[in-house]
Structure formats: C-alpha cells, structure tokens
Amino acid sequence: MFISIDEKAASWFTKEFENSYPIGIRLYPQYAGFGEKNKGFSLAFSAEQPANVGYAQKMNGITFYVDGNDTWFFEETETYLSFNEDMKEIQISFRETCVH
C-alpha cells in the first residue's frame, strides 16, 4: 500500500475542511460509479478523526488515513492524489504493484 498526496492536493483539503481542526481525512472505498481500480467502487473522502487505523500519513497538519476495514481497496496499489489546476479539484490515479 502506497498513498502519495502532493502539496497542492493537501492545500485543497485544508481549504475544503478548514473548520475541522485537527483534520483527519478518511480515504475509503464507496460503492458508486465505475471505479478505475475496483469495479463498482470509487475513492471517497470524509473529515473524521482516526479510529481503527490501517494506514496513516501526516501532511501539512492533516492526518490522511485508511480504516483497517478498508485496506483491501488499497492492497497491491499505489494511489496518487493530486490537484488538477484546470478542473480545480482532486485527481486520483492508481497504479497496480506486482507482488512476487
């Protein structure tokens, strides 16, 4: 499991959730859409304080985390969150990793 969040994406989260300090951003699979990684699931976010943490990463005062029950979505995957300047929103991409 690898999750990369660029500086502009972290700044976007800071602005979007500015009233929720300290900020905890949960990354989780949501049953909706077509999903690039897992058919029928897309990546969603919510401002929540970490509980059953399966993975956590701090950046710019924000704790980005995956609940222990949601780690299956991120297994054998590199997840990249960046800010798309043209669309003015978060862009998500996945790259499968090989396990030998």
Backbone atoms as SQL, in Angstrom:
CREATE TABLE atoms (id INTEGER PRIMARY KEY, chain TEXT, resi INTEGER, resn TEXT, atom TEXT, x REAL, y REAL, z REAL);
INSERT INTO atoms VALUES
  (1, 'A', 1, 'MET', 'N', 0.851, -1.170, 0.000),
  (2, 'A', 1, 'MET', 'CA', 0.000, 0.000, 0.000),
  (3, 'A', 1, 'MET', 'C', 0.896, 1.231, 0.000),
  (4, 'A', 2, 'PHE', 'N', 0.616, 2.134, -0.920),
  (5, 'A', 2, 'PHE', 'CA', 1.362, 3.383, -1.032),
  (6, 'A', 2, 'PHE', 'C', 0.371, 4.465, -1.416),
  (7, 'A', 3, 'ILE', 'N', 0.369, 5.565, -0.682),
  (8, 'A', 3, 'ILE', 'CA', -0.509, 6.681, -0.999),
  (9, 'A', 3, 'ILE', 'C', 0.339, 7.944, -1.067),
  (10, 'A', 4, 'SER', 'N', 0.264, 8.629, -2.205),
  (11, 'A', 4, 'SER', 'CA', 1.010, 9.866, -2.420),
  (12, 'A', 4, 'SER', 'C', 0.013, 11.016, -2.526),
  (13, 'A', 5, 'ILE', 'N', 0.277, 12.071, -1.763),
  (14, 'A', 5, 'ILE', 'CA', -0.577, 13.253, -1.786),
  (15, 'A', 5, 'ILE', 'C', 0.327, 14.447, -2.060),
  (16, 'A', 6, 'ASP', 'N', 0.120, 15.114, -3.182),
  (17, 'A', 6, 'ASP', 'CA', 1.006, 16.239, -3.477),
  (18, 'A', 6, 'ASP', 'C', 0.609, 17.472, -2.655),
  (19, 'A', 7, 'GLU', 'N', 1.512, 18.449, -2.624),
  (20, 'A', 7, 'GLU', 'CA', 1.309, 19.656, -1.812),
  (21, 'A', 7, 'GLU', 'C', 0.022, 20.407, -2.170),
  (22, 'A', 8, 'LYS', 'N', -0.273, 20.526, -3.454),
  (23, 'A', 8, 'LYS', 'CA', -1.478, 21.253, -3.873),
  (24, 'A', 8, 'LYS', 'C', -2.744, 20.517, -3.456),
  (25, 'A', 9, 'ALA', 'N', -2.709, 19.190, -3.494),
  (26, 'A', 9, 'ALA', 'CA', -3.861, 18.405, -3.043),
  (27, 'A', 9, 'ALA', 'C', -4.056, 18.589, -1.541),
  (28, 'A', 10, 'ALA', 'N', -2.976, 18.550, -0.773),
  (29, 'A', 10, 'ALA', 'CA', -3.072, 18.756, 0.677),
  (30, 'A', 10, 'ALA', 'C', -3.636, 20.146, 0.986),
  (31, 'A', 11, 'SER', 'N', -3.222, 21.147, 0.226),
  (32, 'A', 11, 'SER', 'CA', -3.755, 22.504, 0.411),
  (33, 'A', 11, 'SER', 'C', -5.246, 22.557, 0.111),
  (34, 'A', 12, 'TRP', 'N', -5.682, 21.830, -0.916),
  (35, 'A', 12, 'TRP', 'CA', -7.106, 21.776, -1.256),
  (36, 'A', 12, 'TRP', 'C', -7.903, 21.206, -0.086),
  (37, 'A', 13, 'PHE', 'N', -7.412, 20.106, 0.509),
  (38, 'A', 13, 'PHE', 'CA', -8.096, 19.503, 1.658),
  (39, 'A', 13, 'PHE', 'C', -8.141, 20.484, 2.832),
  (40, 'A', 14, 'THR', 'N', -7.052, 21.215, 3.064),
  (41, 'A', 14, 'THR', 'CA', -7.015, 22.200, 4.149),
  (42, 'A', 14, 'THR', 'C', -8.104, 23.246, 3.956),
  (43, 'A', 15, 'LYS', 'N', -8.271, 23.736, 2.728),
  (44, 'A', 15, 'LYS', 'CA', -9.296, 24.744, 2.445),
  (45, 'A', 15, 'LYS', 'C', -10.706, 24.162, 2.536),
  (46, 'A', 16, 'GLU', 'N', -10.902, 22.967, 2.004),
  (47, 'A', 16, 'GLU', 'CA', -12.234, 22.344, 1.998),
  (48, 'A', 16, 'GLU', 'C', -12.735, 22.005, 3.401),
  (49, 'A', 17, 'PHE', 'N', -11.820, 21.631, 4.292),
  (50, 'A', 17, 'PHE', 'CA', -12.199, 21.179, 5.630),
  (51, 'A', 17, 'PHE', 'C', -11.640, 22.099, 6.707),
  (52, 'A', 18, 'GLU', 'N', -11.576, 23.402, 6.428),
  (53, 'A', 18, 'GLU', 'CA', -10.923, 24.346, 7.317),
  (54, 'A', 18, 'GLU', 'C', -11.561, 24.467, 8.694),
  (55, 'A', 19, 'ASN', 'N', -12.794, 24.075, 8.860),
  (56, 'A', 19, 'ASN', 'CA', -13.466, 24.185, 10.156),
  (57, 'A', 19, 'ASN', 'C', -13.358, 22.914, 10.989),
  (58, 'A', 20, 'SER', 'N', -12.540, 21.992, 10.566),
  (59, 'A', 20, 'SER', 'CA', -12.488, 20.672, 11.210),
  (60, 'A', 20, 'SER', 'C', -11.125, 20.379, 11.843),
  (61, 'A', 21, 'TYR', 'N', -10.546, 21.327, 12.598),
  (62, 'A', 21, 'TYR', 'CA', -9.215, 21.088, 13.170),
  (63, 'A', 21, 'TYR', 'C', -9.302, 20.310, 14.471),
  (64, 'A', 22, 'PRO', 'N', -8.374, 19.406, 14.767),
  (65, 'A', 22, 'PRO', 'CA', -7.377, 18.931, 13.816),
  (66, 'A', 22, 'PRO', 'C', -8.043, 18.094, 12.738),
  (67, 'A', 23, 'ILE', 'N', -7.492, 18.158, 11.557),
  (68, 'A', 23, 'ILE', 'CA', -8.129, 17.499, 10.423),
  (69, 'A', 23, 'ILE', 'C', -7.691, 16.043, 10.318),
  (70, 'A', 24, 'GLY', 'N', -8.667, 15.176, 10.223),
  (71, 'A', 24, 'GLY', 'CA', -8.444, 13.777, 9.882),
  (72, 'A', 24, 'GLY', 'C', -9.243, 13.517, 8.618),
  (73, 'A', 25, 'ILE', 'N', -8.592, 13.067, 7.566),
  (74, 'A', 25, 'ILE', 'CA', -9.288, 12.780, 6.310),
  (75, 'A', 25, 'ILE', 'C', -9.252, 11.270, 6.097),
  (76, 'A', 26, 'ARG', 'N', -10.416, 10.676, 6.112),
  (77, 'A', 26, 'ARG', 'CA', -10.528, 9.242, 5.865),
  (78, 'A', 26, 'ARG', 'C', -10.663, 9.000, 4.366),
  (79, 'A', 27, 'LEU', 'N', -9.830, 8.114, 3.850),
  (80, 'A', 27, 'LEU', 'CA', -9.915, 7.692, 2.452),
  (81, 'A', 27, 'LEU', 'C', -10.584, 6.321, 2.476),
  (82, 'A', 28, 'TYR', 'N', -11.654, 6.159, 1.719),
  (83, 'A', 28, 'TYR', 'CA', -12.372, 4.882, 1.778),
  (84, 'A', 28, 'TYR', 'C', -13.046, 4.556, 0.443),
  (85, 'A', 29, 'PRO', 'N', -13.271, 3.252, 0.217),
  (86, 'A', 29, 'PRO', 'CA', -13.982, 2.854, -0.999),
  (87, 'A', 29, 'PRO', 'C', -15.478, 3.102, -0.827),
  (88, 'A', 30, 'GLN', 'N', -16.068, 3.673, -1.850),
  (89, 'A', 30, 'GLN', 'CA', -17.505, 3.944, -1.839),
  (90, 'A', 30, 'GLN', 'C', -18.138, 3.169, -2.980),
  (91, 'A', 31, 'TYR', 'N', -19.196, 2.456, -2.671),
  (92, 'A', 31, 'TYR', 'CA', -19.873, 1.686, -3.707),
  (93, 'A', 31, 'TYR', 'C', -20.669, 2.656, -4.557),
  (94, 'A', 32, 'ALA', 'N', -20.065, 3.052, -5.663),
  (95, 'A', 32, 'ALA', 'CA', -20.694, 4.007, -6.581),
  (96, 'A', 32, 'ALA', 'C', -19.783, 4.179, -7.781),
  (97, 'A', 33, 'GLY', 'N', -20.358, 4.481, -8.891),
  (98, 'A', 33, 'GLY', 'CA', -19.565, 4.774, -10.077),
  (99, 'A', 33, 'GLY', 'C', -18.959, 3.524, -10.691),
  (100, 'A', 34, 'PHE', 'N', -18.086, 3.756, -11.629),
  (101, 'A', 34, 'PHE', 'CA', -17.480, 2.653, -12.367),
  (102, 'A', 34, 'PHE', 'C', -16.184, 2.195, -11.720),
  (103, 'A', 35, 'GLY', 'N', -15.491, 3.105, -11.082),
  (104, 'A', 35, 'GLY', 'CA', -14.263, 2.764, -10.391),
  (105, 'A', 35, 'GLY', 'C', -13.136, 2.364, -11.315),
  (106, 'A', 36, 'GLU', 'N', -12.022, 3.053, -11.186),
  (107, 'A', 36, 'GLU', 'CA', -10.853, 2.760, -12.002),
  (108, 'A', 36, 'GLU', 'C', -10.118, 1.537, -11.466),
  (109, 'A', 37, 'LYS', 'N', -10.133, 1.351, -10.159),
  (110, 'A', 37, 'LYS', 'CA', -9.372, 0.269, -9.542),
  (111, 'A', 37, 'LYS', 'C', -10.228, -0.978, -9.310),
  (112, 'A', 38, 'ASN', 'N', -11.294, -0.854, -8.574),
  (113, 'A', 38, 'ASN', 'CA', -12.192, -1.970, -8.275),
  (114, 'A', 38, 'ASN', 'C', -13.556, -1.663, -8.863),
  (115, 'A', 39, 'LYS', 'N', -14.003, -2.504, -9.747),
  (116, 'A', 39, 'LYS', 'CA', -15.265, -2.266, -10.453),
  (117, 'A', 39, 'LYS', 'C', -16.412, -2.020, -9.459),
  (118, 'A', 40, 'GLY', 'N', -17.114, -0.919, -9.673),
  (119, 'A', 40, 'GLY', 'CA', -18.249, -0.573, -8.827),
  (120, 'A', 40, 'GLY', 'C', -17.881, 0.267, -7.613),
  (121, 'A', 41, 'PHE', 'N', -16.584, 0.488, -7.360),
  (122, 'A', 41, 'PHE', 'CA', -16.148, 1.281, -6.218),
  (123, 'A', 41, 'PHE', 'C', -15.321, 2.473, -6.679),
  (124, 'A', 42, 'SER', 'N', -15.490, 3.584, -5.990),
  (125, 'A', 42, 'SER', 'CA', -14.649, 4.745, -6.242),
  (126, 'A', 42, 'SER', 'C', -14.066, 5.202, -4.904),
  (127, 'A', 43, 'LEU', 'N', -13.049, 6.033, -4.954),
  (128, 'A', 43, 'LEU', 'CA', -12.414, 6.519, -3.735),
  (129, 'A', 43, 'LEU', 'C', -13.173, 7.736, -3.235),
  (130, 'A', 44, 'ALA', 'N', -13.491, 7.731, -1.948),
  (131, 'A', 44, 'ALA', 'CA', -14.214, 8.839, -1.335),
  (132, 'A', 44, 'ALA', 'C', -13.414, 9.360, -0.145),
  (133, 'A', 45, 'PHE', 'N', -13.798, 10.543, 0.344),
  (134, 'A', 45, 'PHE', 'CA', -13.123, 11.191, 1.469),
  (135, 'A', 45, 'PHE', 'C', -14.163, 11.688, 2.450),
  (136, 'A', 46, 'SER', 'N', -13.804, 11.704, 3.721),
  (137, 'A', 46, 'SER', 'CA', -14.652, 12.347, 4.722),
  (138, 'A', 46, 'SER', 'C', -13.760, 12.864, 5.847),
  (139, 'A', 47, 'ALA', 'N', -14.203, 13.941, 6.492),
  (140, 'A', 47, 'ALA', 'CA', -13.467, 14.505, 7.619),
  (141, 'A', 47, 'ALA', 'C', -13.902, 13.763, 8.872),
  (142, 'A', 48, 'GLU', 'N', -13.021, 12.920, 9.380),
  (143, 'A', 48, 'GLU', 'CA', -13.306, 12.122, 10.578),
  (144, 'A', 48, 'GLU', 'C', -12.017, 11.982, 11.370),
  (145, 'A', 49, 'GLN', 'N', -12.155, 11.835, 12.669),
  (146, 'A', 49, 'GLN', 'CA', -10.969, 11.573, 13.474),
  (147, 'A', 49, 'GLN', 'C', -10.628, 10.091, 13.360),
  (148, 'A', 50, 'PRO', 'N', -9.347, 9.788, 13.213),
  (149, 'A', 50, 'PRO', 'CA', -8.925, 8.389, 13.044),
  (150, 'A', 50, 'PRO', 'C', -9.356, 7.496, 14.198),
  (151, 'A', 51, 'ALA', 'N', -9.819, 6.319, 13.818),
  (152, 'A', 51, 'ALA', 'CA', -10.178, 5.292, 14.800),
  (153, 'A', 51, 'ALA', 'C', -9.386, 4.039, 14.431),
  (154, 'A', 52, 'ASN', 'N', -9.992, 3.035, 13.936),
  (155, 'A', 52, 'ASN', 'CA', -9.373, 1.758, 13.581),
  (156, 'A', 52, 'ASN', 'C', -8.421, 1.934, 12.389),
  (157, 'A', 53, 'VAL', 'N', -7.264, 2.541, 12.636),
  (158, 'A', 53, 'VAL', 'CA', -6.353, 2.921, 11.558),
  (159, 'A', 53, 'VAL', 'C', -5.583, 1.728, 11.000),
  (160, 'A', 54, 'GLY', 'N', -5.686, 1.559, 9.679),
  (161, 'A', 54, 'GLY', 'CA', -4.923, 0.529, 8.984),
  (162, 'A', 54, 'GLY', 'C', -3.717, 1.126, 8.290),
  (163, 'A', 55, 'TYR', 'N', -3.760, 2.421, 8.024),
  (164, 'A', 55, 'TYR', 'CA', -2.667, 3.153, 7.381),
  (165, 'A', 55, 'TYR', 'C', -2.880, 4.628, 7.682),
  (166, 'A', 56, 'ALA', 'N', -1.813, 5.345, 7.963),
  (167, 'A', 56, 'ALA', 'CA', -1.926, 6.790, 8.211),
  (168, 'A', 56, 'ALA', 'C', -0.697, 7.500, 7.676),
  (169, 'A', 57, 'GLN', 'N', -0.925, 8.737, 7.278),
  (170, 'A', 57, 'GLN', 'CA', 0.149, 9.583, 6.755),
  (171, 'A', 57, 'GLN', 'C', -0.200, 11.018, 7.123),
  (172, 'A', 58, 'LYS', 'N', 0.751, 11.740, 7.697),
  (173, 'A', 58, 'LYS', 'CA', 0.511, 13.142, 8.059),
  (174, 'A', 58, 'LYS', 'C', 1.183, 14.053, 7.049),
  (175, 'A', 59, 'MET', 'N', 0.449, 15.112, 6.702),
  (176, 'A', 59, 'MET', 'CA', 0.977, 16.095, 5.767),
  (177, 'A', 59, 'MET', 'C', 0.283, 17.425, 6.020),
  (178, 'A', 60, 'ASN', 'N', 1.059, 18.484, 6.199),
  (179, 'A', 60, 'ASN', 'CA', 0.521, 19.834, 6.402),
  (180, 'A', 60, 'ASN', 'C', -0.514, 19.894, 7.532),
  (181, 'A', 61, 'GLY', 'N', -0.290, 19.153, 8.608),
  (182, 'A', 61, 'GLY', 'CA', -1.211, 19.168, 9.740),
  (183, 'A', 61, 'GLY', 'C', -2.452, 18.317, 9.553),
  (184, 'A', 62, 'ILE', 'N', -2.522, 17.568, 8.472),
  (185, 'A', 62, 'ILE', 'CA', -3.671, 16.707, 8.189),
  (186, 'A', 62, 'ILE', 'C', -3.234, 15.248, 8.346),
  (187, 'A', 63, 'THR', 'N', -4.055, 14.463, 9.014),
  (188, 'A', 63, 'THR', 'CA', -3.813, 13.025, 9.073),
  (189, 'A', 63, 'THR', 'C', -4.706, 12.367, 8.029),
  (190, 'A', 64, 'PHE', 'N', -4.098, 11.880, 6.968),
  (191, 'A', 64, 'PHE', 'CA', -4.817, 11.119, 5.948),
  (192, 'A', 64, 'PHE', 'C', -4.743, 9.666, 6.393),
  (193, 'A', 65, 'TYR', 'N', -5.877, 8.985, 6.424),
  (194, 'A', 65, 'TYR', 'CA', -5.832, 7.613, 6.904),
  (195, 'A', 65, 'TYR', 'C', -6.838, 6.717, 6.200),
  (196, 'A', 66, 'VAL', 'N', -6.545, 5.422, 6.310),
  (197, 'A', 66, 'VAL', 'CA', -7.419, 4.368, 5.804),
  (198, 'A', 66, 'VAL', 'C', -7.813, 3.529, 7.005),
  (199, 'A', 67, 'ASP', 'N', -9.103, 3.316, 7.167),
  (200, 'A', 67, 'ASP', 'CA', -9.600, 2.465, 8.237),
  (201, 'A', 67, 'ASP', 'C', -9.122, 1.032, 7.997),
  (202, 'A', 68, 'GLY', 'N', -8.887, 0.311, 9.076),
  (203, 'A', 68, 'GLY', 'CA', -8.419, -1.065, 8.963),
  (204, 'A', 68, 'GLY', 'C', -9.322, -1.954, 8.129),
  (205, 'A', 69, 'ASN', 'N', -10.617, -1.683, 8.113),
  (206, 'A', 69, 'ASN', 'CA', -11.568, -2.484, 7.332),
  (207, 'A', 69, 'ASN', 'C', -11.542, -2.148, 5.843),
  (208, 'A', 70, 'ASP', 'N', -10.860, -1.052, 5.479),
  (209, 'A', 70, 'ASP', 'CA', -10.844, -0.608, 4.083),
  (210, 'A', 70, 'ASP', 'C', -9.511, -0.834, 3.374),
  (211, 'A', 71, 'THR', 'N', -8.557, -1.451, 4.042),
  (212, 'A', 71, 'THR', 'CA', -7.228, -1.621, 3.439),
  (213, 'A', 71, 'THR', 'C', -7.262, -2.492, 2.185),
  (214, 'A', 72, 'TRP', 'N', -8.241, -3.374, 2.052),
  (215, 'A', 72, 'TRP', 'CA', -8.349, -4.250, 0.877),
  (216, 'A', 72, 'TRP', 'C', -8.372, -3.441, -0.427),
  (217, 'A', 73, 'PHE', 'N', -8.977, -2.260, -0.377),
  (218, 'A', 73, 'PHE', 'CA', -9.105, -1.429, -1.570),
  (219, 'A', 73, 'PHE', 'C', -7.746, -0.925, -2.064),
  (220, 'A', 74, 'PHE', 'N', -6.807, -0.770, -1.151),
  (221, 'A', 74, 'PHE', 'CA', -5.511, -0.176, -1.458),
  (222, 'A', 74, 'PHE', 'C', -4.389, -1.207, -1.592),
  (223, 'A', 75, 'GLU', 'N', -4.674, -2.473, -1.340),
  (224, 'A', 75, 'GLU', 'CA', -3.640, -3.503, -1.405),
  (225, 'A', 75, 'GLU', 'C', -3.069, -3.627, -2.811),
  (226, 'A', 76, 'GLU', 'N', -1.762, -3.838, -2.876),
  (227, 'A', 76, 'GLU', 'CA', -1.047, -4.014, -4.144),
  (228, 'A', 76, 'GLU', 'C', -1.285, -2.852, -5.106),
  (229, 'A', 77, 'THR', 'N', -1.419, -1.654, -4.531),
  (230, 'A', 77, 'THR', 'CA', -1.737, -0.475, -5.334),
  (231, 'A', 77, 'THR', 'C', -0.981, 0.745, -4.837),
  (232, 'A', 78, 'GLU', 'N', -0.545, 1.556, -5.770),
  (233, 'A', 78, 'GLU', 'CA', -0.048, 2.883, -5.458),
  (234, 'A', 78, 'GLU', 'C', -1.170, 3.851, -5.804),
  (235, 'A', 79, 'THR', 'N', -1.548, 4.677, -4.851),
  (236, 'A', 79, 'THR', 'CA', -2.630, 5.635, -5.027),
  (237, 'A', 79, 'THR', 'C', -2.034, 7.034, -5.016),
  (238, 'A', 80, 'TYR', 'N', -2.383, 7.831, -6.011),
  (239, 'A', 80, 'TYR', 'CA', -1.845, 9.183, -6.149),
  (240, 'A', 80, 'TYR', 'C', -2.989, 10.194, -6.123),
  (241, 'A', 81, 'LEU', 'N', -2.899, 11.164, -5.210),
  (242, 'A', 81, 'LEU', 'CA', -3.856, 12.257, -5.152),
  (243, 'A', 81, 'LEU', 'C', -3.116, 13.529, -5.532),
  (244, 'A', 82, 'SER', 'N', -3.620, 14.203, -6.539),
  (245, 'A', 82, 'SER', 'CA', -3.019, 15.454, -6.980),
  (246, 'A', 82, 'SER', 'C', -4.149, 16.453, -7.233),
  (247, 'A', 83, 'PHE', 'N', -3.767, 17.693, -7.421),
  (248, 'A', 83, 'PHE', 'CA', -4.753, 18.731, -7.694),
  (249, 'A', 83, 'PHE', 'C', -4.715, 19.060, -9.172),
  (250, 'A', 84, 'ASN', 'N', -5.864, 18.968, -9.825),
  (251, 'A', 84, 'ASN', 'CA', -5.981, 19.293, -11.235),
  (252, 'A', 84, 'ASN', 'C', -6.301, 20.781, -11.357),
  (253, 'A', 85, 'GLU', 'N', -5.338, 21.556, -11.842),
  (254, 'A', 85, 'GLU', 'CA', -5.495, 23.014, -11.951),
  (255, 'A', 85, 'GLU', 'C', -6.641, 23.417, -12.883),
  (256, 'A', 86, 'ASP', 'N', -6.809, 22.706, -13.986),
  (257, 'A', 86, 'ASP', 'CA', -7.858, 23.055, -14.947),
  (258, 'A', 86, 'ASP', 'C', -9.255, 22.817, -14.380),
  (259, 'A', 87, 'MET', 'N', -9.434, 21.697, -13.696),
  (260, 'A', 87, 'MET', 'CA', -10.747, 21.347, -13.151),
  (261, 'A', 87, 'MET', 'C', -10.959, 21.891, -11.742),
  (262, 'A', 88, 'LYS', 'N', -9.880, 22.341, -11.099),
  (263, 'A', 88, 'LYS', 'CA', -9.930, 22.866, -9.729),
  (264, 'A', 88, 'LYS', 'C', -10.480, 21.842, -8.739),
  (265, 'A', 89, 'GLU', 'N', -10.025, 20.597, -8.899),
  (266, 'A', 89, 'GLU', 'CA', -10.449, 19.545, -7.983),
  (267, 'A', 89, 'GLU', 'C', -9.380, 18.462, -7.870),
  (268, 'A', 90, 'ILE', 'N', -9.612, 17.556, -6.939),
  (269, 'A', 90, 'ILE', 'CA', -8.673, 16.463, -6.696),
  (270, 'A', 90, 'ILE', 'C', -8.753, 15.458, -7.841),
  (271, 'A', 91, 'GLN', 'N', -7.595, 15.011, -8.260),
  (272, 'A', 91, 'GLN', 'CA', -7.494, 13.973, -9.290),
  (273, 'A', 91, 'GLN', 'C', -6.862, 12.746, -8.640),
  (274, 'A', 92, 'ILE', 'N', -7.432, 11.586, -8.896),
  (275, 'A', 92, 'ILE', 'CA', -6.957, 10.337, -8.297),
  (276, 'A', 92, 'ILE', 'C', -6.496, 9.406, -9.404),
  (277, 'A', 93, 'SER', 'N', -5.341, 8.803, -9.189),
  (278, 'A', 93, 'SER', 'CA', -4.891, 7.778, -10.132),
  (279, 'A', 93, 'SER', 'C', -4.317, 6.610, -9.336),
  (280, 'A', 94, 'PHE', 'N', -4.384, 5.450, -9.941),
  (281, 'A', 94, 'PHE', 'CA', -3.917, 4.219, -9.301),
  (282, 'A', 94, 'PHE', 'C', -2.903, 3.539, -10.205),
  (283, 'A', 95, 'ARG', 'N', -1.943, 2.879, -9.579),
  (284, 'A', 95, 'ARG', 'CA', -1.008, 2.043, -10.316),
  (285, 'A', 95, 'ARG', 'C', -0.865, 0.744, -9.539),
  (286, 'A', 96, 'GLU', 'N', -1.178, -0.340, -10.218),
  (287, 'A', 96, 'GLU', 'CA', -1.063, -1.652, -9.586),
  (288, 'A', 96, 'GLU', 'C', 0.412, -1.995, -9.391),
  (289, 'A', 97, 'THR', 'N', 0.710, -2.599, -8.259),
  (290, 'A', 97, 'THR', 'CA', 2.076, -3.051, -7.992),
  (291, 'A', 97, 'THR', 'C', 2.092, -4.580, -8.022),
  (292, 'A', 98, 'CYS', 'N', 3.173, -5.122, -8.452),
  (293, 'A', 98, 'CYS', 'CA', 3.309, -6.575, -8.534),
  (294, 'A', 98, 'CYS', 'C', 3.858, -7.092, -7.215),
  (295, 'A', 99, 'VAL', 'N', 3.298, -8.158, -6.721),
  (296, 'A', 99, 'VAL', 'CA', 3.806, -8.813, -5.527),
  (297, 'A', 99, 'VAL', 'C', 4.428, -10.132, -5.979),
  (298, 'A', 100, 'HIS', 'N', 5.695, -10.305, -5.660),
  (299, 'A', 100, 'HIS', 'CA', 6.393, -11.524, -6.068),
  (300, 'A', 100, 'HIS', 'C', 6.575, -12.451, -4.913);
